[in-house]
């Protein structure tokens, strides 16, 4: 597995980098040698540390983001989330192939295989898309008090999504056909 560790405002010691690489290499048995992993380590002014782990393999993309006051604690928390996502993905594959792909003895952070409830759609909504500017969409987002708002961008004639970001700003997703 190819592992890239990026530092943003945080100076990681070689011991920490080695520990991260050692723990991430254990996922290679699930994902294969062609998988690539990107780890971003950053520090905040309020003395908290953030770790983002993104792993990409054939047909699989998993990501975890954790923030706490201890970077070493972030490793286990972040990687347990990653393992849960991988196990969930493998569980879905095993339903189609009727083969158990993961043995409980291989798990790093769980004592037994977790069970997952199949997600279902419990509510449906439909509404008309009206052409509007990005600024109007932000105003609508604030009015409906949701995390995101779908609209038709009058400038590009594309369906877009405007959303609240954790830093207090807004993000825009533009769709392509």
C-alpha positions as CSV (number, residue, x, y, z in Angstrom):
1,X,0.0,0.0,0.0
2,X,1.3,3.5,-0.9
3,X,1.0,5.8,2.1
4,X,1.5,9.6,1.9
5,X,1.7,11.5,5.1
6,X,1.1,15.3,4.8
7,X,1.7,17.8,7.5
8,X,-0.2,21.1,7.7
9,X,0.9,23.3,10.6
10,X,2.0,20.2,12.5
11,X,5.5,18.7,12.7
12,X,5.1,15.0,13.1
13,X,8.0,13.1,14.7
14,X,9.4,10.0,12.9
15,X,8.0,7.8,15.7
16,X,4.5,9.0,15.0
17,X,4.9,8.5,11.2
18,X,6.3,5.0,11.7
19,X,3.3,4.1,14.0
20,X,0.8,5.4,11.4
21,X,2.5,3.5,8.6
22,X,2.7,0.3,10.7
23,X,-1.0,0.4,11.6
24,X,-2.1,1.3,8.0
25,X,-0.1,-1.5,6.5
26,X,-2.4,-4.0,8.3
27,X,-5.2,-2.9,6.1
28,X,-3.3,-4.2,3.1
29,X,-4.8,-7.7,3.5
30,X,-8.2,-6.2,2.9
31,X,-7.4,-3.8,0.1
32,X,-4.4,-5.3,-1.7
33,X,-1.0,-3.8,-2.6
34,X,-2.4,-1.4,-5.2
35,X,-4.3,0.7,-2.5
36,X,-3.2,4.2,-1.8
37,X,-3.6,6.1,1.4
38,X,-3.3,9.8,2.2
39,X,-3.0,10.9,5.8
40,X,-3.2,14.6,6.6
41,X,-2.0,15.8,10.1
42,X,-2.8,19.3,11.2
43,X,-2.8,21.4,14.3
44,X,-5.3,24.1,15.3
45,X,-4.6,27.2,17.3
46,X,-6.8,26.0,20.1
47,X,-4.3,23.1,20.8
48,X,-6.3,20.4,19.1
49,X,-4.9,18.0,16.5
50,X,-6.7,16.8,13.4
51,X,-6.1,13.6,11.5
52,X,-7.7,12.8,8.1
53,X,-7.2,9.4,6.5
54,X,-8.4,8.6,3.0
55,X,-7.9,5.2,1.4
56,X,-8.6,4.4,-2.2
57,X,-8.6,0.9,-3.7
58,X,-10.3,-0.8,-6.6
59,X,-14.0,0.3,-6.3
60,X,-13.6,1.5,-2.7
61,X,-13.0,4.9,-1.2
62,X,-13.1,5.3,2.6
63,X,-12.4,8.4,4.6
64,X,-12.2,9.3,8.3
65,X,-11.5,12.5,10.1
66,X,-10.9,12.9,13.8
67,X,-9.9,15.8,16.0
68,X,-8.8,15.7,19.6
69,X,-6.1,17.0,21.9
70,X,-3.8,14.0,21.4
71,X,-2.6,12.9,17.9
72,X,-1.7,9.4,19.1
73,X,-5.3,8.9,20.3
74,X,-6.5,10.1,16.9
75,X,-4.7,7.2,15.2
76,X,-6.8,4.5,16.9
77,X,-10.0,6.4,16.6
78,X,-9.5,7.2,13.0
79,X,-8.4,3.7,12.0
80,X,-11.2,2.0,13.8
81,X,-13.6,4.1,11.7
82,X,-11.8,3.1,8.6
83,X,-11.9,-0.6,9.6
84,X,-15.6,-0.3,10.2
85,X,-16.2,1.2,6.8
86,X,-14.1,-1.5,5.1
87,X,-15.9,-4.3,7.0
88,X,-19.2,-2.8,6.0
89,X,-18.1,-2.7,2.4
90,X,-16.8,-6.3,2.5
91,X,-20.1,-7.3,4.2
92,X,-22.0,-5.9,1.2
93,X,-19.8,-7.7,-1.2
94,X,-20.1,-11.0,0.6
95,X,-23.9,-10.8,0.3
96,X,-23.6,-10.7,-3.4
97,X,-20.8,-13.3,-3.7
98,X,-22.1,-15.5,-0.8
99,X,-18.6,-15.8,0.6
100,X,-17.3,-14.5,3.9
101,X,-14.4,-12.2,3.0
102,X,-13.3,-11.2,6.5
103,X,-12.6,-13.5,9.4
104,X,-13.3,-12.1,12.9
105,X,-9.7,-13.1,13.9
106,X,-8.3,-10.6,11.3
107,X,-10.0,-7.6,12.8
108,X,-7.7,-4.9,14.3
109,X,-10.1,-2.8,16.3
110,X,-13.2,-5.1,16.9
111,X,-13.5,-8.3,18.9
112,X,-16.2,-9.7,16.6
113,X,-17.6,-8.8,13.2
114,X,-20.1,-6.0,13.5
115,X,-23.6,-6.4,12.0
116,X,-25.0,-3.8,9.8
117,X,-28.6,-2.9,9.2
118,X,-29.5,-2.4,5.6
119,X,-30.3,1.3,5.0
120,X,-33.7,2.2,3.6
121,X,-35.3,5.3,2.4
122,X,-37.9,6.5,4.9
123,X,-38.8,9.8,3.5
124,X,-39.1,11.2,0.0
125,X,-39.4,14.8,-1.1
126,X,-39.7,16.5,-4.5
127,X,-39.7,20.2,-5.4
128,X,-39.2,22.4,-8.4
129,X,-35.8,23.7,-9.2
130,X,-35.8,27.4,-10.0
131,X,-32.9,29.2,-11.7
132,X,-31.1,31.4,-9.2
133,X,-27.6,32.8,-8.5
134,X,-25.2,31.3,-6.0
135,X,-25.8,34.1,-3.6
136,X,-29.6,33.6,-3.7
137,X,-29.1,29.9,-3.0
138,X,-27.0,30.7,0.1
139,X,-29.9,33.0,1.3
140,X,-32.4,30.2,0.6
141,X,-30.1,27.8,2.5
142,X,-30.2,30.1,5.5
143,X,-33.9,30.5,5.3
144,X,-34.7,26.7,5.2
145,X,-32.1,26.1,8.0
146,X,-30.8,22.9,6.5
147,X,-27.2,21.7,5.9
148,X,-27.5,21.9,2.1
149,X,-29.7,23.4,-0.6
150,X,-30.1,22.1,-4.2
151,X,-30.7,24.7,-6.9
152,X,-30.4,25.3,-10.7
153,X,-27.5,27.7,-11.2
154,X,-28.8,30.5,-13.5
155,X,-25.3,31.3,-14.8
156,X,-24.3,27.7,-15.8
157,X,-27.7,26.0,-16.1
158,X,-26.4,23.1,-14.0
159,X,-27.9,21.5,-10.9
160,X,-25.8,22.6,-7.9
161,X,-25.7,22.1,-4.2
162,X,-24.6,24.7,-1.7
163,X,-23.7,23.6,1.8
164,X,-22.4,24.8,5.2
165,X,-18.8,24.1,5.8
166,X,-17.3,23.4,9.3
167,X,-15.3,26.6,9.1
168,X,-18.4,28.7,8.8
169,X,-18.1,29.4,5.1
170,X,-20.1,27.7,2.3
171,X,-19.2,25.1,-0.3
172,X,-20.6,24.5,-3.7
173,X,-21.0,21.2,-5.6
174,X,-21.6,21.5,-9.3
175,X,-23.0,18.5,-11.2
176,X,-22.0,17.4,-14.6
177,X,-23.9,15.0,-16.9
